[in-house]
Structure formats: structure tokens, C-alpha cells
Amino acid sequence: MTTIPGLHHVTAISGAPQPNVDFFTETLGQRLVKKTVNFDDPGTYHLYYGDAAGSPGTILTFFPFADSGPGRAGPGMASAYAYAIPTADFDRITDDLAVAGHTTAGAGLRFGERVVTLRDPDGAPVELIESTEATDTHGFHSVTLWVRDPERTLRLLSDVFGYQLTGSEQDGATERHRLVVPGAGRGRIVDVIRVEGAQAGRQGAGTIHHVAFRARDDADQLEWMERLASAGHRTTPVTDRQYFNAIYFREPGGVLFEIATDPPGFAIDEAADRLGQALKLPPQYEPMRARIERVLPPLRVRS
């Protein structure tokens, strides 16, 4: 059975864009690989962070709504994402962050791996997990899905996407299940949690909007669409997102899933060594460029 290769990207909501850029480019050392607009709301940025090439499995994106109220993670939402940190660098990186006041006290263990959580400018958790497989600090380790009834979500991930359940842990009121997809790609882990007595979540600044999985190409994406339909999960039609094609659906626990193609990638409209420097607009918004640039606040990215 063909399996999902892993995560393509995670998309979240933030408040004002400049603190977001400062945190992810300076504090975490990610590259701003694309500065564009929300295709459904061109008066708002859509910012993409990742490794130098904008590789699938490293991409974290934000819709920065300056006037957004604070959100709260809850059942039916992805509640956290984690970066994989090489073992050789984990102590140095987490110590430096702690000295700068960014981390929580100490490192906990999750399935035998050390994990530290810091907070972005909107209070959202950013997890750093020690990994013997990581070769840099840009790739995802995992994403956490928060659902009320894990069984149907676990079944979709295992029976349709090809993930394998490798273990479960209980930490107080939180029940956590770990699934891993075979292969060597980045972002191969999905955790599914259930929290006893959890309150409903609320979308807003500091929350995750959706989780995107990889399709190797357009043909692969169409196969996933057909496989999902056969399993009773109807997706949207294919949507052109300029840097990838996308289909969307809600998994049984309520989390919004996307399957995004690896190509064409982020170098389609600017040179690889200049990624993220210019405001890039999809063709339908180019006639509105002057008006859009007047509305969007200027952004500073320190080199």
C-alpha cells in the first residue's frame, strides 16, 4: 500500500506579523521562504517559514491577523507542532533559549525523547524534541491532533494513510497515541491526544488552522482523493495554491486536513537564493498590487 510520506506543512493563525517574523527567523532561525497574501483575503499576509529551500516537511505558515483575538486549542483542532532537534545540538539550543527566557523550566520526556516547549508571541506552544534522526533544526518531528474520540482518527491515519501505531502514553488527564509512517522523510510522526473533560477550542491567534500532508505529485494527489472517497471521506476539488496544489477535508475528529503536492515548490516565482524577499502575488491579484501594498504593513527581516 502506498503511504503518505509525512507532513507537508502546518498552517497557523497569529496576531501582528512583525513579532511573528522576528520570533521564527531570529529566535528559531527559520528562513522566511515566501511572503505572499492569503488567497481568500488579499489584505492579509500569508507567511511561510522553512529550511533554505522551502522543503516539504519544514514549512510552517501563518495567517497574521493583527486584530485577531486570542484562540484556544481544543478537541477538533491540531494543538501543537514540534521541530526535530539533533541530539548533538539539543542541550545547547535549549540552554540558549532558556537563558533568553523562551522555554519552560526543564525538559520532559515523551515516548523516551526529551521535549521542551516554548511560546511564540501569541502564546502558542512550539515544541522542540530531541531526535537521533534529525540533521538540522528545520524539519518537523511531529504534529499533535486533539480529538474527543481517537478511534476513528486513528483508523483513518492507519487504514488509509498508512501510519503505524507505535505506542500510547497517559500523562494525567491526557491520553496520547503515537503513529509513525514508514520511510525516512521529515515529519513522519502524528500524535493523537484525548484530554478528559476538555473544553471546546476556539480558533484565533495562537492556534493551528490546518495540517497538510504530502503528495509526491498531482497524480499521487488524485489517487489520495480517490482512496479517501472510497473510505467515505469526501475532499474539496483540487485548488491551485501557486506553490502546490491542495485538497481539503475534515478528518473524523474535526481537524482540517490538507493534502498538498511537493511540486512546483517555492522557487517557481523567485530565485532560490532570494526566497521570501519580495511580496509575491498570485496572477489574479497582480492588478491590485498597489492597493494591496498600501494595506499591508511593512515587514523587516534581519539577515
Phi, psi and chi 1 to 4 in degrees:
 res  aa     phi    psi   chi1   chi2   chi3   chi4
   1 MET       -  132.7  175.3  175.8  114.3      -
   2 THR   -68.4  137.2  -58.7      -      -      -
   3 THR  -114.3  157.4   62.0      -      -      -
   4 ILE   -63.3  133.9  -77.5  -77.2      -      -
   5 PRO   -70.1  -20.3  -18.7   31.3      -      -
   6 GLY   140.7 -159.7      -      -      -      -
   7 LEU   -76.6  141.5  -63.7  174.1      -      -
   8 HIS   -95.5  -54.8 -175.3  -79.5      -      -
   9 HIS  -157.1  167.9   66.6  -92.9      -      -
  10 VAL  -125.8  133.6  174.4      -      -      -
  11 THR  -115.8  129.6  -67.1      -      -      -
  12 ALA  -127.4  172.9      -      -      -      -
  13 ILE  -113.6  135.8  -61.8  171.0      -      -
  14 SER  -128.7  176.1   77.7      -      -      -
  15 GLY   -87.5 -135.9      -      -      -      -
  16 ALA   -53.3  139.3      -      -      -      -
  17 PRO   -71.2  -35.1   22.2  -31.6      -      -
  18 GLN   -62.5  -45.5 -171.4   62.3   58.5      -
  19 PRO   -60.7  -33.2  -23.9   34.7      -      -
  20 ASN   -64.8  -47.3 -175.9  -91.8      -      -
  21 VAL   -61.1  -44.9  169.4      -      -      -
  22 ASP   -60.1  -44.0  -67.3  -16.3      -      -
  23 PHE   -66.0  -48.7  178.8   80.8      -      -
  24 PHE   -78.6  -29.2  -75.9   97.1      -      -
  25 THR   -88.4  -35.4   60.6      -      -      -
  26 GLU   -95.3  -53.6  -63.0  175.6   25.2      -
  27 THR   -68.2  -45.4  -58.2      -      -      -
  28 LEU   -98.9  -10.0  -69.8 -173.6      -      -
  29 GLY    69.8   26.4      -      -      -      -
  30 GLN   -84.6  157.4  -55.6  -59.8  -43.4      -
  31 ARG   -95.5  134.8 -177.3 -179.8 -174.8 -176.8
  32 LEU   -76.1  106.0  179.9   65.3      -      -
  33 VAL   -97.0  -14.2  -63.3      -      -      -
  34 LYS  -157.0  131.3 -167.0   61.5   60.1  178.5
  35 LYS  -119.3  103.8 -179.6  170.5   57.7  174.1
  36 THR  -136.8 -159.4 -177.6      -      -      -
  37 VAL  -122.4  158.9  -65.9      -      -      -
  38 ASN   -63.3  118.0 -176.5  -27.6      -      -
  39 PHE   -62.8  -21.5  -74.1   11.2      -      -
  40 ASP   -96.1   -8.6  -60.2  -42.4      -      -
  41 ASP  -151.9   81.5  179.3    6.0      -      -
  42 PRO   -68.0   -2.6   25.2  -34.6      -      -
  43 GLY   -85.5    5.8      -      -      -      -
  44 THR  -127.2  139.8  -58.0      -      -      -
  45 TYR   -65.1  157.6  -80.6  116.2      -      -
  46 HIS  -129.1  114.4 -166.9  175.0      -      -
  47 LEU  -108.3  136.8  -54.5  175.7      -      -
  48 TYR  -121.3  128.2  -66.3   74.3      -      -
  49 TYR  -116.1  151.3  -55.6   98.0      -      -
  50 GLY  -177.3 -157.1      -      -      -      -
  51 ASP   -79.8 -176.1   67.6   -0.4      -      -
  52 ALA   -60.6  -30.4      -      -      -      -
  53 ALA   -97.6   -4.7      -      -      -      -
  54 GLY    66.6   45.4      -      -      -      -
  55 SER   -72.9  142.9  -53.9      -      -      -
  56 PRO   -55.6  141.6  -25.3   35.2      -      -
  57 GLY    92.8   -5.0      -      -      -      -
  58 THR  -120.9   -4.9   72.8      -      -      -
  59 ILE   -88.7  120.1  -61.9  -60.9      -      -
  60 LEU  -116.2  125.7  176.9   65.2      -      -
  61 THR  -119.8  154.1   97.7      -      -      -
  62 PHE  -134.9  140.2  -77.6   90.6      -      -
  63 PHE   -98.1  104.6  -61.5  131.1      -      -
  64 PRO   -89.8  104.8   24.4  -20.8      -      -
  65 PHE  -100.5  106.1  -64.5  107.6      -      -
  66 ALA   -58.7  -31.7      -      -      -      -
  67 ASP   -99.5   10.3  -62.6  -33.4      -      -
  68 SER   -67.4  136.4  175.5      -      -      -
  69 GLY   -75.8  163.3      -      -      -      -
  70 PRO   -67.3  139.2   24.1  -32.5      -      -
  71 GLY   -97.3  178.6      -      -      -      -
  72 ARG  -147.3  124.3 -179.2 -177.5   64.2 -122.5
  73 ALA   -67.4  148.6      -      -      -      -
  74 GLY  -166.5 -177.0      -      -      -      -
  75 PRO   -56.2  140.2  -23.0   33.6      -      -
  76 GLY    89.1   11.0      -      -      -      -
  77 MET  -135.3  154.9  -57.8  168.8   69.1      -
  78 ALA   -76.2  133.9      -      -      -      -
  79 SER  -106.4  -17.0   59.7      -      -      -
  80 ALA  -163.9  155.7      -      -      -      -
  81 TYR  -126.4  157.6   54.2   86.2      -      -
  82 ALA  -135.2  138.6      -      -      -      -
  83 TYR   -91.3  142.5  -74.1  106.9      -      -
  84 ALA   -86.9  124.5      -      -      -      -
  85 ILE  -113.0  126.9  -54.3  -60.6      -      -
  86 PRO   -56.4  141.8  -23.2   33.1      -      -
  87 THR   -53.7  -40.7  -62.8      -      -      -
  88 ALA   -64.9  -22.0      -      -      -      -
  89 ASP  -107.6   -9.0  -62.2  -35.5      -      -
  90 PHE   -60.6  -51.0 -173.2   82.1      -      -
  91 ASP   -63.0  -43.7  -73.2  -29.2      -      -
  92 ARG   -62.9  -47.2  174.2 -174.2   58.2   80.5
  93 ILE   -65.6  -46.6  -70.6  172.4      -      -
  94 THR   -70.1  -33.1   55.1      -      -      -
  95 ASP   -66.1  -43.7  -73.3  -11.9      -      -
  96 ASP   -62.0  -40.6  -72.4  -11.1      -      -
  97 LEU   -66.9  -38.5  -72.4  166.6      -      -
  98 ALA   -65.0  -41.9      -      -      -      -
  99 VAL   -60.3  -36.7  168.8      -      -      -
 100 ALA   -79.6   -1.5      -      -      -      -
 101 GLY    82.4   22.0      -      -      -      -
 102 HIS   -97.2  -21.2  -71.6  -67.2      -      -
 103 THR  -104.7  164.9   66.3      -      -      -
 104 THR   -77.3  167.4   57.9      -      -      -
 105 ALA   -72.9  121.8      -      -      -      -
 106 GLY    75.2  171.3      -      -      -      -
 107 ALA  -116.1  132.2      -      -      -      -
 108 GLY   -93.8  174.4      -      -      -      -
 109 LEU  -112.4  138.6  -78.2  179.2      -      -
 110 ARG  -137.1  115.2 -178.0 -178.9  -61.5  164.0
 111 PHE    50.1   40.9  -64.8  104.6      -      -
 112 GLY    80.6    1.2      -      -      -      -
 113 GLU  -110.4  141.3  -63.2  173.7  -39.7      -
 114 ARG   -73.0  139.0  -70.2 -171.1  -66.8  171.4
 115 VAL  -137.4  133.8   53.4      -      -      -
 116 VAL  -121.4  140.4  162.7      -      -      -
 117 THR  -117.2  126.9  -57.3      -      -      -
 118 LEU  -116.5  173.0   56.5  154.4      -      -
 119 ARG  -117.8  136.1  -60.9  -79.0  169.7  175.0
 120 ASP   -79.3  178.6   76.3    5.8      -      -
 121 PRO   -59.6  -18.9  -27.4   36.8      -      -
 122 ASP  -100.2    8.6  -64.4  -69.4      -      -
 123 GLY    85.2    4.9      -      -      -      -
 124 ALA   -75.1  143.0      -      -      -      -
 125 PRO   -72.1  136.2   26.7  -33.5      -      -
 126 VAL  -122.4  112.6 -179.5      -      -      -
 127 GLU   -95.0  138.4  -63.1  178.4  -16.9      -
 128 LEU  -116.8  120.5  -52.1  178.7      -      -
 129 ILE  -120.8  129.5  -61.0 -177.9      -      -
 130 GLU   -63.7  132.8 -177.5 -179.0   25.5      -
 131 SER  -139.7  129.3  169.6      -      -      -
 132 THR   -76.0  -14.6   57.9      -      -      -
 133 GLU   -91.7  -23.1  -62.3 -178.8    1.2      -
 134 ALA   -67.4  141.1      -      -      -      -
 135 THR  -113.3  -10.8   57.4      -      -      -
 136 ASP  -151.2 -173.9   59.0   39.5      -      -
 137 THR  -105.4   15.7   59.5      -      -      -
 138 HIS   -99.9  -20.9  -58.3  -67.8      -      -
 139 GLY   -85.2  150.5      -      -      -      -
 140 PHE   -72.3  143.2  -74.3  124.9      -      -
 141 HIS   -89.1  -48.2  173.9  -81.2      -      -
 142 SER  -166.7  172.5   55.5      -      -      -
 143 VAL  -133.8  147.9   66.8      -      -      -
 144 THR  -110.2  126.6  -62.0      -      -      -
 145 LEU  -104.5  132.2  -47.5  178.3      -      -
 146 TRP  -109.4  115.8 -172.4  -13.9      -      -
 147 VAL  -133.8  160.4  -61.6      -      -      -
 148 ARG   -81.1  -35.5  -68.1 -165.5 -175.5  -80.8
 149 ASP  -129.0   98.2  178.5   10.0      -      -
 150 PRO   -64.5  -22.9  -20.0   31.7      -      -
 151 GLU   -56.0  -48.9 -177.4  178.5  -10.5      -
 152 ARG   -71.2  -34.5  -68.1 -172.3  -59.1  159.1
 153 THR   -65.9  -43.3  -60.5      -      -      -
 154 LEU   -61.9  -38.0  -64.5  174.1      -      -
 155 ARG   -66.5  -42.4 -170.8 -179.9  -53.1  126.8
 156 LEU   -61.2  -48.2  165.5   67.6      -      -
 157 LEU   -64.1  -37.2  -69.2  169.2      -      -
 158 SER   -85.3  -50.0   58.4      -      -      -
 159 ASP   -75.4  -32.4  -66.5   -5.6      -      -
 160 VAL  -101.6  -50.3 -179.0      -      -      -
 161 PHE   -83.8  -18.8  -79.2    1.5      -      -
 162 GLY    90.4   15.7      -      -      -      -
 163 TYR   -73.2  155.4  -78.5   82.0      -      -
 164 GLN  -118.0  129.2  -62.1  172.8   -1.0      -
 165 LEU   -72.7  120.6 -179.2   64.2      -      -
 166 THR  -110.7   -8.2   61.3      -      -      -
 167 GLY   169.3  166.1      -      -      -      -
 168 SER  -138.9  148.6  -60.0      -      -      -
 169 GLU  -137.7  152.3  -72.8 -174.0  -16.0      -
 170 GLN  -119.9  125.5 -171.9   78.1   33.2      -
 171 ASP  -129.8   94.5 -178.3    9.5      -      -
 172 GLY    63.9 -123.8      -      -      -      -
 173 ALA   -84.6   -2.4      -      -      -      -
 174 THR  -100.5  122.2  -58.4      -      -      -
 175 GLU  -102.6  124.0  167.2 -168.9  -56.8      -
 176 ARG  -123.1  131.1 -178.3 -179.6  -64.9  -92.5
 177 HIS  -116.9  134.8  -54.3  -78.9      -      -
 178 ARG  -108.7  131.8  171.2  148.5  -65.8 -179.3
 179 LEU  -124.0  139.7  -60.4   99.5      -      -
 180 VAL  -130.9  134.3 -178.1      -      -      -
 181 VAL   -94.3  138.2   74.0      -      -      -
 182 PRO   -61.3  154.5  -20.9   32.8      -      -
 183 GLY   125.2 -170.7      -      -      -      -
 184 ALA  -124.4   11.3      -      -      -      -
 185 GLY   -74.3  167.5      -      -      -      -
 186 ARG   -76.9  155.5  -55.8 -179.9 -164.4 -124.2
 187 GLY    63.0   45.2      -      -      -      -
 188 ARG   -90.0    0.2  -65.3 -174.2  -62.6  112.2
 189 ILE  -112.4  136.3  -62.0  172.1      -      -
 190 VAL  -126.9  126.9  173.2      -      -      -
 191 ASP  -101.9  138.1  -75.5   -5.5      -      -
 192 VAL  -118.6  123.4  178.1      -      -      -
 193 ILE  -118.0  153.8   63.7  170.0      -      -
 194 ARG  -130.8  132.3  174.7 -177.8  174.4  -86.4
 195 VAL  -118.3  121.4 -179.7      -      -      -
 196 GLU   -61.7  128.2 -171.0   69.3   34.9      -
 197 GLY    72.1   22.5      -      -      -      -
 198 ALA   -69.0  142.0      -      -      -      -
 199 GLN   -82.4  159.4  -65.8 -178.4  -23.9      -
 200 ALA   -63.7  145.6      -      -      -      -
 201 GLY   -83.1  174.6      -      -      -      -
 202 ARG  -144.9  122.4  179.9  179.6   63.3 -114.5
 203 GLN   -68.1  138.3 -160.3   87.6   78.7      -
 204 GLY   170.9 -171.6      -      -      -      -
 205 ALA   -57.8  134.2      -      -      -      -
 206 GLY    91.8   10.1      -      -      -      -
 207 THR  -122.0  162.6   62.4      -      -      -
 208 ILE   -92.3  132.3  -65.0  172.4      -      -
 209 HIS   -84.5  -48.7 -174.4  -91.0      -      -
 210 HIS  -158.9  167.0   65.2  -93.1      -      -
 211 VAL  -120.5  130.1  174.2      -      -      -
 212 ALA  -112.3  132.4      -      -      -      -
 213 PHE  -103.6  161.2  -63.0   86.0      -      -
 214 ARG   -86.9  142.0  -71.7  176.3   57.5 -165.4
 215 ALA  -120.6  136.2      -      -      -      -
 216 ARG   -66.6  -31.8  -66.0  172.3  178.4   85.7
 217 ASP  -163.5 -175.4   51.9   31.5      -      -
 218 ASP   -63.6  -40.8  -69.4  -23.0      -      -
 219 ALA   -64.1  -40.4      -      -      -      -
 220 ASP   -62.4  -41.5 -168.8   33.6      -      -
 221 GLN   -62.0  -42.5 -175.6 -177.8   65.0      -
 222 LEU   -64.2  -35.6  -69.3  176.0      -      -
 223 GLU   -64.3  -39.0  -71.4 -175.6   14.5      -
 224 TRP   -66.0  -38.0  -76.6  113.1      -      -
 225 MET   -60.2  -44.3 -176.2 -175.7  -66.4      -
 226 GLU   -68.3  -40.9  -67.1  170.2    0.9      -
 227 ARG   -65.6  -41.5 -174.7 -179.2  -61.8 -179.0
 228 LEU   -64.3  -42.0  -75.0  161.9      -      -
 229 ALA   -60.8  -40.2      -      -      -      -
 230 SER   -64.8  -28.5  -63.2      -      -      -
 231 ALA   -91.2    5.0      -      -      -      -
 232 GLY    90.8   16.3      -      -      -      -
 233 HIS  -115.3  103.5  -55.5  -74.6      -      -
 234 ARG   -84.4  131.6 -175.4  174.0 -179.6  178.6
 235 THR  -103.3  169.1   70.1      -      -      -
 236 THR   -71.5  165.1   64.9      -      -      -
 237 PRO   -62.8  166.3  -19.3   31.2      -      -
 238 VAL   -65.7  131.5  175.0      -      -      -
 239 THR  -115.8  131.3  -57.7      -      -      -
 240 ASP   -80.9  114.3 -178.5   -5.1      -      -
 241 ARG  -105.3   24.5  -65.8  -57.0 -170.3 -167.0
 242 GLN    72.8  -50.6 -168.9   95.2  -12.7      -
 243 TYR  -103.3   -7.2  -49.7  108.4      -      -
 244 PHE  -166.8  161.3   46.5   85.0      -      -
 245 ASN   -99.2  147.2  -73.1  -30.1      -      -
 246 ALA  -135.4  144.9      -      -      -      -
 247 ILE  -126.7  152.0   57.9  174.1      -      -
 248 TYR  -132.1  150.6  -57.8   87.0      -      -
 249 PHE  -163.1  161.8   71.2  103.1      -      -
 250 ARG   -98.0  126.7  -68.3 -145.7  177.8 -103.1
 251 GLU   -72.8  168.4   57.9   83.6   29.5      -
 252 PRO   -57.9  -27.0  -27.0   35.6      -      -
 253 GLY   -83.9   -4.3      -      -      -      -
 254 GLY   104.3   -7.3      -      -      -      -
 255 VAL   -74.3  136.4 -178.0      -      -      -
 256 LEU   -77.7  119.9 -178.8   59.2      -      -
 257 PHE  -106.2  148.1  -82.4    5.2      -      -
 258 GLU  -129.6  148.1  174.1 -176.7  -11.0      -
 259 ILE  -119.2  118.3  -62.5  179.6      -      -
 260 ALA  -117.8  142.7      -      -      -      -
 261 THR   -79.0  147.3   56.9      -      -      -
 262 ASP   -63.7  -49.6  -73.4   -3.9      -      -
 263 PRO   -86.3  160.2   28.1  -30.2      -      -
 264 PRO   -83.7  -14.3   30.1  -36.1      -      -
 265 GLY    90.7  177.4      -      -      -      -
 266 PHE   -86.3   -9.0  -65.8   99.2      -      -
 267 ALA   -90.3   11.2      -      -      -      -
 268 ILE   -69.8  -26.2 -170.2  174.0      -      -
 269 ASP  -126.8    6.9   58.9    0.7      -      -
 270 GLU  -159.4  153.5   56.0 -172.7  -23.1      -
 271 ALA   -61.0  147.9      -      -      -      -
 272 ALA   -58.4  -34.6      -      -      -      -
 273 ASP   -82.4    0.1   62.7   -9.7      -      -
 274 ARG  -123.0   16.1  -62.2 -177.7   64.5   81.5
 275 LEU   -54.9  135.3  -70.4  178.1      -      -
 276 GLY    82.8   -0.1      -      -      -      -
 277 GLN   -84.8  -35.9  -65.7 -173.8   20.5      -
 278 ALA  -108.7  153.9      -      -      -      -
 279 LEU   -74.2  117.6  175.7   65.7      -      -
 280 LYS  -104.9  132.0  -50.8  -54.5  -67.6 -172.5
 281 LEU  -118.9  144.2  -61.5  177.2      -      -
 282 PRO   -66.8  156.9   23.3  -31.4      -      -
 283 PRO   -53.3  -35.9  -26.4   34.4      -      -
 284 GLN   -67.9  -17.7   66.1  -93.2   31.8      -
 285 TYR  -105.4   -4.5  -67.9  136.7      -      -
 286 GLU   -58.6  -39.3  -86.6  -62.7  -14.5      -
 287 PRO   -63.1  -17.5  -23.8   34.7      -      -
 288 MET  -101.1   10.9  -57.2  165.3   56.1      -
 289 ARG   -54.3  -48.3  175.1  175.4  -75.5  -86.1
 290 ALA   -59.3  -43.1      -      -      -      -
 291 ARG   -67.6  -42.0 -173.2  175.2    7.1  157.0
 292 ILE   -63.4  -43.1  -70.4  171.5      -      -
 293 GLU   -66.6  -28.3  -71.0 -179.7  -21.3      -
 294 ARG   -70.4  -32.3  -76.5 -163.4  -58.9  -90.0
 295 VAL   -81.2  -38.7  170.3      -      -      -
 296 LEU   -73.7  136.7  -66.2  174.6      -      -
 297 PRO   -71.4  147.3   25.9  -33.6      -      -
 298 PRO   -65.3  148.5   22.4  -31.6      -      -
 299 LEU  -119.8  140.5  -72.3 -179.2      -      -
 300 ARG  -112.6  125.6  179.2 -169.6   68.6 -102.9
 301 VAL  -120.0  113.5 -177.9      -      -      -
 302 ARG   -75.7  134.9  -65.4 -170.2  179.7   95.1
 303 SER   -82.0      -   56.2      -      -      -
